[in-house]
Amino acid sequence: MSWEAFRRIPIWKDVPLEQWETYRWQMTNRLQTVEQLREVIRLTPSEERAVTRKSGRFIMGIPPYWAALMDPEDPTCPIRRQAVPVEEEYRLSPNDMIDPLGEDSHMPVPGLVHRYPDRVLLLVVEVCSMYCRFCTRSRVVGTTAGYSRSANIDQAIDYIRAHRKIRDVLISGGDPLTLSDERLDEVLTKLKSIPHVEFVRIGTRNPVTLPYRVTESLCAVLRKHKPVWMSLHFNHPKEVTPPVQRACGMLADSGVPLGSQTVLMKGVNDRPAIMKKLFHELLKIRVRPYYIYQCDPVKGTAHFRTPVAVGLSIIEKLRGHTSGYAVPTFVVDGPGGGGKIPLMPNYVVACKDGVWTLRNFAGKLFTYREEQPNGAGSRAASVEPSYVLIR
């Protein structure tokens, strides 16, 4: 499947399609300087100053594939806002945190976060194909933290092997799909050899930001170790392009269950219609919307963060108004390491003496009556619960 929108950009108009669709060419030719960006978009003064800032700057790297999706004239483009630095990143809020999820305080060995009793987060690399401006792990992503060192990964896997309550491992980073197929195969082989590890996931944005990373060779590795689940990261319907559809199709056909998590961001996807469109598009390519995250209070992201009520309003306008499969769970990651806390609109109006007054998606009230204990074998104990419309 060809996709040649990039030919409108002069610096890439003569790149052969076979080369454009090569993962390594895309990584080698990422946009990392202001001069390169000027070839692709008309920079605003805010963008230019942010990109050329000398100190305290979060690394920038934009694959040509993603850059070709950006509107060259519109700085409010949702694709562009996720990738191009702006000055607002340096206007810090008193709510900003370096490590908002408290990962470092739950790290018994380098690169392994053990917060929940039965599952761990295994960080295997610091590199991403694109450095998202809202990254919750910006303190380590793009640095030399050393998670990808073989000794650190082996130490983390030894910890998993020694703690038999761990049944679920999420492989993340950075982006694990920046590893070679061979290296990823090694990590999966070691994890799959541990009897009490039942569930292995890969958290990656590469199928979205650089879909050419999904190759037959990669799919062969994933098939070898199946089931391996994959948590993708979509934020806007414009991200669902023909190359992304192809990549997700290859993964799904290889037996990889696909879910997506979405970060709620001001000016990107903070309207119900955008979220609904995104989730409908995801279901069409066999990706299940899984979470909407309230944007973490990571340093430099205050301009992205919405009120929590915005997320609740989006769920309110999805639940009952579209397929249940298209309604993810809205969560706030408790700052400081509290874990995911699910939030939803309040559909309980009142409850007294086993009588529940409930509100449905259309605002109508219904009563659910619980069965009252009347002794074993009584007729009342076998009566089905009833739903009564309150007018």
Secondary structure as UniProt FT lines:
FT   HELIX           5..8
FT   HELIX           10..12
FT   TURN            13..14
FT   HELIX           17..20
FT   HELIX           23..28
FT   HELIX           34..38
FT   TURN            39..40
FT   HELIX           45..52
FT   HELIX           64..67
FT   TURN            68..69
FT   TURN            75..76
FT   HELIX           78..81
FT   TURN            82..83
FT   HELIX           87..90
FT   TURN            94..95
FT   TURN            100..101
FT   HELIX           104..106
FT   TURN            110..111
FT   STRAND          112..116
FT   TURN            117..118
FT   STRAND          119..123
FT   TURN            133..134
FT   TURN            136..142
FT   TURN            147..148
FT   HELIX           150..162
FT   TURN            164..165
FT   STRAND          168..172
FT   HELIX           176..178
FT   HELIX           181..192
FT   TURN            195..196
FT   STRAND          199..203
FT   HELIX           206..209
FT   HELIX           211..213
FT   HELIX           216..224
FT   STRAND          229..233
FT   HELIX           237..239
FT   HELIX           242..253
FT   TURN            254..255
FT   STRAND          258..264
FT   TURN            266..269
FT   HELIX           272..284
FT   TURN            285..286
FT   STRAND          288..294
FT   TURN            299..300
FT   TURN            302..304
FT   HELIX           308..318
FT   TURN            320..321
FT   HELIX           324..326
FT   STRAND          329..334
FT   TURN            335..338
FT   STRAND          339..343
FT   STRAND          348..352
FT   TURN            353..354
FT   STRAND          355..359
FT   TURN            361..362
FT   STRAND          365..369
FT   TURN            376..377
FT   HELIX           380..382
FT   STRAND          387..390
//
